[in-house]
């Protein structure tokens, strides 16, 4: 049997996995033909209980994965929205830590949230924080090792970035919204943000980057030398603040290695 073709026979009928999945995630769907009890009767009640448990479990997994979103729209609304989402985007992996990756795009077109235009950015931030939490472990470098490099050596050096490090550029103040709801931060205001997400120990962190910081950090992540990354950043942002950007990288434990030139 190939993946997602058929389920085991029940009686004389073979149930397709596609039909089973559709019925499992949508209460409007009838029980697939061929699913029967040992006495040959259709498993309507058993299937309904199983369906309710699956939908409830997936909805709760999303509620746990997007705590600020749930707080912004309310738990009850979020659970109902999750039921719609999971019918359109069923799980593609048994690892629930990855579930919900399509939620930002879903929120951009979901009728019940169109007036809350900041929600997709908040969802992107929560997803990025989750990825950082599950990223590989890595110890940060000693910042003093950077200061020991002369200018020429520093420009030719390649910095190894933490597997948890990722840059997120938003249209709305997603970090300010997250901080307000999770840390009691100040009332969100202003527009978009450039956010560096990384991890300190086991705790994901999000810090704002100055203008040009995204180009600099993303260039480092791609393996560019320090000098190349700096040149790209200053080409886009002539007043790029390198000192402030390095401060964010060091504070978030984002630099895990220094590849010095030979």
C-alpha positions, 0 to 999 in steps of 0.5 A: 500500500502506498502512502495515503491510498487506502486503509485496511478493509472493513467488511468488503469495502476498502476505505480511502485515506483521503475520504477518511481524513476529510470525514475526520476533520469535517463534522459535515462529512458523513462517516466513510462507507466501509467503516463498521463495528465487529457486528457489521454496523456502521461506526457512526458513534465511535467515529464521531467520538474519535473525530471530536477528539482529533479536532479538539486535540489539534485545536488545543495544540494550536491554542498552545502554539499561539498564546498571544493570538488566542489572547487577542481574539479570545480562546473561544473564537480561536478554537472555532477558527482553528476548526476551519483552519485544520480542514483547509490545512490538515497536519502534514507531519506527526510532529505537532511542534510544526503545526500551524505554519500556514496560519499567517496566510490563513489569517490574511483571508479569514473573514473573521479577522480581516479587520485585525490586520496585525494578526498575521505578523503576530502569528509569524512572530510566534511561529519564529519563536517556536522554531527558535525553541526547537532549533539545535543547541549551540553555545555562544562565543566569547565577545572578547574574541571579536574585539581581539581581531584587527580591522583586516582580520575582522572584515575577512572573518565569517561569523557562525550564527546560531541555528535559532537565529532568524530575522523577521520583518513586519508591517505591524509592531508584532514584538510590541504587541507580543511584549504587551500581552506576555510581559506587561510591556508598554502599549504598542504603537508605531509601524513595522519592526525588524526583529531578531529571534534567537535563543538564550539557553532554552528560552527564545528571545526577540529583540529589535534590530536597527535600520539595516540590521536585517541585511547585515544579519541575513548576510551573516546567516547566508555565510558572507564575510563580516566585511561583505555583510557590512558593505551590503548593510551600509549600501542600503542604509548609509547610517547603519549602526554596526555597534548597536547591531552587534550588541543585539547579536551578542545579547541574544547569543546569536554568534556561535563561532568565528571563522578567522581567515588563514 
